[in-house]
Amino acid sequence: MRIHIALPDAVVAELDRRAGARRRSAFIAEVIRRALEDERRWDDIEAALSALPDTGHAWDDDPAEWVRRQRHADGRRSG
């Protein structure tokens, strides 16, 4: 699909230095793909922020003790 975008001359000059005039589209497409993936990741992070309630957890009374029990129960730990 083709789209039309306007970019400042300085941005196009930097784009050409980095990607080459014949690789503009591929470079822009890759940069946009990465940016969209970052945005999706941030959406997931922000959605997860409110996923756990503030109270009612096994670790509420003594978080350090809860961590020690978790570590002790982890059979991969040797110490």
ZALO-891398 format. One line per field, with one value per atom (N, C-alpha, C, O): atom name; x, y, z; residue in one letter. Coordinates in Angstrom, 1 decimal. Atoms other than C-alpha are relative to their C-alpha. Layout:
atom <- CA / ... $
xx <- X / ... $
yy <- Y / ... $
zz <- Z / ... $
rest <- a / ... $
END
This chain:
atom <- N / CA / C / O / N / CA / C / O / N / CA / C / O / N / CA / C / O / N / CA / C / O / N / CA / C / O / N / CA / C / O / N / CA / C / O / N / CA / C / O / N / CA / C / O / N / CA / C / O / N / CA / C / O / N / CA / C / O / N / CA / C / O / N / CA / C / O / N / CA / C / O / N / CA / C / O / N / CA / C / O / N / CA / C / O / N / CA / C / O / N / CA / C / O / N / CA / C / O / N / CA / C / O / N / CA / C / O / N / CA / C / O / N / CA / C / O / N / CA / C / O / N / CA / C / O / N / CA / C / O / N / CA / C / O / N / CA / C / O / N / CA / C / O / N / CA / C / O / N / CA / C / O / N / CA / C / O / N / CA / C / O / N / CA / C / O / N / CA / C / O / N / CA / C / O / N / CA / C / O / N / CA / C / O / N / CA / C / O / N / CA / C / O / N / CA / C / O / N / CA / C / O / N / CA / C / O / N / CA / C / O / N / CA / C / O / N / CA / C / O / N / CA / C / O / N / CA / C / O / N / CA / C / O / N / CA / C / O / N / CA / C / O / N / CA / C / O / N / CA / C / O / N / CA / C / O / N / CA / C / O / N / CA / C / O / N / CA / C / O / N / CA / C / O / N / CA / C / O / N / CA / C / O / N / CA / C / O / N / CA / C / O / N / CA / C / O / N / CA / C / O / N / CA / C / O / N / CA / C / O / N / CA / C / O / N / CA / C / O / N / CA / C / O / N / CA / C / O / N / CA / C / O / N / CA / C / O / N / CA / C / O / N / CA / C / O / N / CA / C / O / N / CA / C / O $
xx <- 0.8 / 0.0 / 0.9 / 1.9 / -0.7 / 1.2 / -0.7 / -1.9 / 0.6 / 0.8 / 0.9 / 2.1 / -0.8 / 2.0 / 0.2 / -0.7 / -0.3 / 3.8 / 1.0 / 1.7 / -0.9 / 5.6 / 1.0 / 0.7 / -1.1 / 9.0 / 0.8 / 1.0 / -0.9 / 11.3 / 1.2 / 1.7 / -1.2 / 14.3 / 1.1 / 1.8 / -1.1 / 16.7 / -0.2 / 0.7 / 0.3 / 14.9 / 0.3 / 0.8 / -0.2 / 15.0 / 1.5 / 2.0 / -1.4 / 18.7 / 0.6 / 1.5 / -0.5 / 19.4 / -0.4 / 0.4 / 0.6 / 17.2 / 0.9 / 1.3 / -0.8 / 19.2 / 1.4 / 2.0 / -1.3 / 22.5 / 0.0 / 1.0 / 0.1 / 21.4 / -0.4 / 0.2 / 0.6 / 19.4 / 0.3 / 0.3 / -0.2 / 20.2 / -1.3 / -2.4 / 1.2 / 17.8 / -0.9 / -2.1 / 0.8 / 16.7 / -0.5 / -1.2 / 0.5 / 16.0 / -0.9 / -1.1 / 0.9 / 13.8 / -1.2 / -1.4 / 1.3 / 10.6 / 0.3 / -0.5 / -0.3 / 12.2 / 0.4 / 0.0 / -0.5 / 13.9 / -1.2 / -1.4 / 1.2 / 10.7 / -0.9 / -1.5 / 0.9 / 8.6 / 0.6 / -0.2 / -0.6 / 11.1 / -0.1 / -0.4 / 0.1 / 11.2 / -1.4 / -1.7 / 1.4 / 7.4 / -0.4 / -1.1 / 0.3 / 7.1 / 0.5 / -0.2 / -0.6 / 9.5 / -0.8 / -1.1 / 0.7 / 7.6 / -1.4 / -1.8 / 1.4 / 4.2 / 0.2 / -0.7 / -0.2 / 5.6 / 0.3 / -0.2 / -0.2 / 6.9 / -1.3 / -1.5 / 1.3 / 3.5 / -0.9 / -1.5 / 0.8 / 1.8 / 0.6 / -0.2 / -0.6 / 4.3 / -0.4 / -0.8 / 0.4 / 3.5 / -1.5 / -1.9 / 1.4 / -0.2 / -0.2 / -1.0 / 0.1 / 0.3 / 0.5 / -0.1 / -0.5 / 2.4 / -1.0 / -1.3 / 1.0 / -0.2 / -1.2 / -1.8 / 1.2 / -3.0 / 0.3 / -0.6 / -0.3 / -1.1 / 0.2 / 0.1 / -0.2 / -0.5 / -1.2 / -1.0 / 1.1 / -4.0 / -0.5 / -1.6 / 0.4 / -4.2 / -0.1 / -0.9 / -0.1 / -3.3 / -0.7 / -0.5 / 0.6 / -5.4 / 1.0 / 2.1 / -0.9 / -3.7 / 0.2 / 1.3 / 0.0 / -4.4 / -0.5 / -1.0 / 0.5 / -5.2 / 1.0 / 0.6 / -1.0 / -1.9 / 0.7 / 0.6 / -0.7 / 0.1 / 1.1 / 1.6 / -1.1 / 2.9 / -0.3 / 0.6 / 0.4 / 1.0 / 0.5 / 1.0 / -0.4 / 1.9 / 1.5 / 2.0 / -1.4 / 5.6 / 0.7 / 1.0 / -0.6 / 7.0 / 1.3 / 1.5 / -1.3 / 10.5 / -0.1 / 0.6 / 0.2 / 9.4 / -0.6 / -0.3 / 0.6 / 7.2 / 1.1 / 1.1 / -1.0 / 10.2 / 0.9 / 1.3 / -0.9 / 12.4 / -0.7 / 0.0 / 0.7 / 9.7 / 0.0 / 0.2 / 0.0 / 9.5 / 1.3 / 1.4 / -1.3 / 13.2 / 0.4 / 1.0 / -0.2 / 13.4 / -0.8 / -0.2 / 0.9 / 10.6 / 0.5 / 0.1 / -0.5 / 12.5 / 1.1 / 2.2 / -0.9 / 14.3 / 1.3 / 2.3 / -1.2 / 16.7 / 1.1 / 2.3 / -1.0 / 18.4 / 0.9 / 0.3 / -0.9 / 21.4 / 0.5 / 1.1 / -0.5 / 22.1 / -1.1 / -0.8 $
yy <- -1.2 / 0.0 / 1.2 / 1.3 / -1.3 / 3.5 / 1.0 / 1.1 / -1.2 / 6.5 / 1.1 / 1.0 / -1.2 / 10.0 / 0.7 / 0.9 / -0.7 / 11.6 / 1.2 / 1.1 / -1.1 / 14.9 / 0.0 / -0.1 / 0.0 / 15.0 / 1.3 / 1.7 / -1.1 / 17.9 / -0.4 / -1.5 / 0.3 / 18.2 / -0.7 / -1.6 / 0.5 / 17.5 / -1.5 / -2.2 / 1.4 / 14.3 / -0.9 / -2.0 / 0.7 / 13.1 / -0.1 / -1.2 / 0.1 / 13.9 / -1.0 / -1.8 / 1.0 / 11.9 / -1.4 / -2.4 / 1.2 / 9.1 / -0.5 / -1.7 / 0.4 / 9.0 / -0.3 / -1.2 / 0.4 / 9.0 / -1.4 / -2.1 / 1.2 / 6.1 / -1.2 / -2.3 / 1.1 / 4.0 / 0.0 / -1.0 / -0.1 / 5.3 / 0.4 / -0.1 / -0.5 / 7.0 / -1.1 / -1.0 / 1.1 / 3.7 / -1.0 / -1.9 / 0.9 / 2.1 / 0.7 / 0.2 / -0.8 / 4.8 / -0.8 / -1.0 / 0.7 / 2.7 / -1.1 / -1.3 / 1.1 / -0.4 / 0.4 / -0.1 / -0.5 / 1.6 / 0.5 / 0.2 / -0.5 / 3.5 / -1.1 / -1.0 / 1.1 / 0.3 / -0.7 / -1.0 / 0.7 / -1.4 / 0.9 / 0.4 / -0.9 / 1.7 / 0.0 / 0.0 / 0.0 / 1.8 / -1.3 / -1.3 / 1.3 / -1.9 / -0.1 / -0.5 / 0.0 / -1.5 / 0.9 / 0.5 / -0.9 / 1.5 / -0.5 / -0.4 / 0.6 / -0.3 / -1.1 / -1.3 / 1.1 / -3.3 / 0.6 / 0.1 / -0.6 / -1.0 / 0.5 / 0.4 / -0.5 / 0.6 / -1.1 / -1.0 / 1.1 / -2.8 / -0.5 / -0.8 / 0.5 / -3.8 / 1.0 / 0.5 / -0.9 / -0.6 / -0.1 / 0.0 / 0.3 / -1.3 / -1.1 / -1.1 / 1.2 / -4.7 / 0.3 / -0.1 / -0.4 / -3.2 / 0.8 / 0.6 / -0.9 / -0.5 / -0.8 / -0.6 / 0.8 / -3.1 / -0.9 / -1.2 / 0.9 / -5.3 / 0.8 / 0.2 / -0.8 / -2.4 / -0.2 / -0.1 / 0.1 / -2.8 / -1.4 / -1.6 / 1.4 / -6.6 / -0.6 / -1.4 / 0.5 / -7.3 / 1.0 / 2.2 / -0.8 / -6.0 / 0.5 / -0.1 / -0.5 / -3.9 / -0.9 / -0.8 / 0.9 / -6.4 / -1.4 / -1.6 / 1.3 / -10.0 / -1.0 / -2.1 / 0.9 / -11.6 / -0.8 / -0.4 / 0.8 / -14.3 / 0.7 / 0.3 / -0.7 / -11.9 / 1.3 / 2.0 / -1.3 / -9.0 / 0.1 / 1.2 / -0.1 / -9.8 / 0.1 / 0.9 / 0.0 / -10.5 / -0.3 / -1.5 / 0.2 / -10.0 / -0.7 / -1.6 / 0.6 / -11.0 / -1.5 / -2.3 / 1.4 / -14.3 / -0.7 / -1.9 / 0.6 / -15.0 / -0.3 / -1.4 / 0.1 / -14.5 / -1.2 / -2.0 / 1.1 / -16.8 / -1.4 / -2.3 / 1.3 / -19.6 / -0.3 / -1.5 / 0.3 / -19.2 / -0.5 / -1.4 / 0.4 / -19.5 / -1.4 / -2.2 / 1.3 / -22.5 / -1.1 / -2.2 / 1.0 / -24.2 / -0.2 / -1.2 / 0.2 / -23.7 / -1.0 / -0.7 / 1.1 / -26.9 / 0.3 / -0.5 / -0.3 / -25.3 / 0.7 / 0.8 / -0.7 / -23.3 / -1.0 / -2.0 / 0.9 / -25.0 / 0.4 / -0.3 / -0.5 / -22.8 / 0.4 / 0.9 $
zz <- 0.0 / 0.0 / 0.0 / 0.6 / 0.0 / -0.7 / 0.8 / 0.9 / -0.8 / 1.6 / -0.3 / -0.8 / 0.2 / 1.3 / 1.3 / 2.1 / -1.3 / 4.2 / -0.3 / -1.3 / 0.2 / 4.5 / 1.2 / 2.3 / -1.0 / 6.3 / -0.2 / -1.3 / 0.2 / 7.0 / -0.8 / -0.7 / 0.8 / 4.7 / 0.8 / 0.4 / -0.9 / 7.6 / 0.3 / 0.4 / -0.3 / 8.4 / -1.2 / -1.1 / 1.2 / 4.8 / -0.2 / -0.7 / 0.2 / 4.6 / 0.9 / 0.5 / -0.9 / 7.7 / -0.4 / -0.3 / 0.5 / 6.4 / -1.2 / -1.2 / 1.1 / 3.2 / 0.4 / -0.2 / -0.5 / 5.1 / 0.6 / 0.5 / -0.8 / 7.2 / -0.9 / -0.8 / 0.8 / 4.7 / -1.5 / -2.1 / 1.4 / 1.3 / -0.7 / -0.3 / 0.6 / -1.0 / -0.6 / -0.7 / 0.6 / -2.6 / 1.0 / 0.7 / -1.1 / 0.8 / 0.9 / 2.0 / -0.9 / 2.3 / 0.5 / 1.7 / -0.4 / 2.2 / 0.9 / 1.9 / -0.9 / 3.7 / 1.4 / 2.4 / -1.3 / 6.4 / 0.8 / 2.0 / -0.7 / 7.3 / 0.5 / 1.6 / -0.4 / 7.3 / 1.2 / 2.1 / -1.1 / 9.7 / 1.3 / 2.4 / -1.1 / 12.0 / 0.6 / 1.8 / -0.4 / 12.1 / 0.6 / 1.7 / -0.6 / 12.8 / 1.4 / 2.3 / -1.4 / 15.8 / 0.9 / 2.0 / -0.9 / 17.1 / 0.3 / 1.5 / -0.3 / 16.8 / 1.0 / 1.9 / -1.0 / 18.7 / 1.3 / 2.3 / -1.3 / 21.4 / 0.6 / 1.8 / -0.5 / 21.6 / 0.5 / 1.6 / -0.5 / 21.9 / 1.3 / 2.2 / -1.2 / 24.6 / 1.2 / 2.3 / -1.1 / 26.6 / 0.3 / 1.5 / -0.3 / 26.2 / 0.9 / 1.8 / -0.8 / 27.7 / 1.4 / 2.4 / -1.4 / 30.6 / 0.7 / 1.9 / -0.7 / 31.3 / 0.4 / 1.5 / -0.3 / 31.2 / 1.3 / 2.1 / -1.1 / 33.7 / 1.3 / 2.4 / -1.2 / 36.1 / 1.0 / 2.2 / -0.9 / 37.5 / 0.1 / 0.6 / 0.0 / 37.1 / 1.4 / 1.7 / -1.4 / 40.8 / 0.9 / 0.9 / -1.0 / 43.6 / 1.0 / 1.1 / -1.0 / 46.3 / 1.2 / 1.8 / -1.2 / 49.1 / -0.3 / -1.4 / 0.1 / 49.6 / -0.6 / -1.1 / 0.6 / 48.6 / 1.1 / 2.3 / -0.9 / 50.3 / 0.7 / 1.8 / -0.5 / 50.8 / 0.8 / 1.3 / -0.7 / 52.5 / 1.4 / 1.7 / -1.4 / 56.1 / 0.1 / 0.9 / -0.1 / 55.6 / -1.4 / -1.7 / 1.4 / 52.0 / 0.0 / -0.8 / -0.1 / 53.0 / 0.3 / -0.4 / -0.3 / 54.5 / -1.1 / -1.4 / 1.2 / 51.5 / -1.1 / -1.7 / 1.0 / 49.2 / 0.5 / -0.4 / -0.5 / 51.4 / -0.2 / -0.6 / 0.3 / 51.2 / -1.4 / -1.8 / 1.4 / 47.5 / -0.5 / -1.3 / 0.4 / 47.1 / 0.5 / -0.2 / -0.6 / 49.4 / -0.8 / -0.9 / 0.8 / 47.4 / -1.4 / -2.0 / 1.3 / 44.2 / 0.0 / 0.4 / 0.0 / 43.6 / -0.8 / -0.7 / 0.8 / 41.2 / 0.8 / 0.4 / -0.9 / 44.0 / 0.7 / 1.3 / -0.7 / 45.4 / 1.4 / 2.1 / -1.3 / 48.4 / 0.8 / 2.0 $
rest <- m / m / m / m / r / r / r / r / i / i / i / i / h / h / h / h / i / i / i / i / a / a / a / a / l / l / l / l / p / p / p / p / d / d / d / d / a / a / a / a / v / v / v / v / v / v / v / v / a / a / a / a / e / e / e / e / l / l / l / l / d / d / d / d / r / r / r / r / r / r / r / r / a / a / a / a / g / g / g / g / a / a / a / a / r / r / r / r / r / r / r / r / r / r / r / r / s / s / s / s / a / a / a / a / f / f / f / f / i / i / i / i / a / a / a / a / e / e / e / e / v / v / v / v / i / i / i / i / r / r / r / r / r / r / r / r / a / a / a / a / l / l / l / l / e / e / e / e / d / d / d / d / e / e / e / e / r / r / r / r / r / r / r / r / w / w / w / w / d / d / d / d / d / d / d / d / i / i / i / i / e / e / e / e / a / a / a / a / a / a / a / a / l / l / l / l / s / s / s / s / a / a / a / a / l / l / l / l / p / p / p / p / d / d / d / d / t / t / t / t / g / g / g / g / h / h / h / h / a / a / a / a / w / w / w / w / d / d / d / d / d / d / d / d / d / d / d / d / p / p / p / p / a / a / a / a / e / e / e / e / w / w / w / w / v / v / v / v / r / r / r / r / r / r / r / r / q / q / q / q / r / r / r / r / h / h / h / h / a / a / a / a / d / d / d / d / g / g / g / g / r / r / r / r / r / r / r / r / s / s / s / s / g / g / g / g $
END
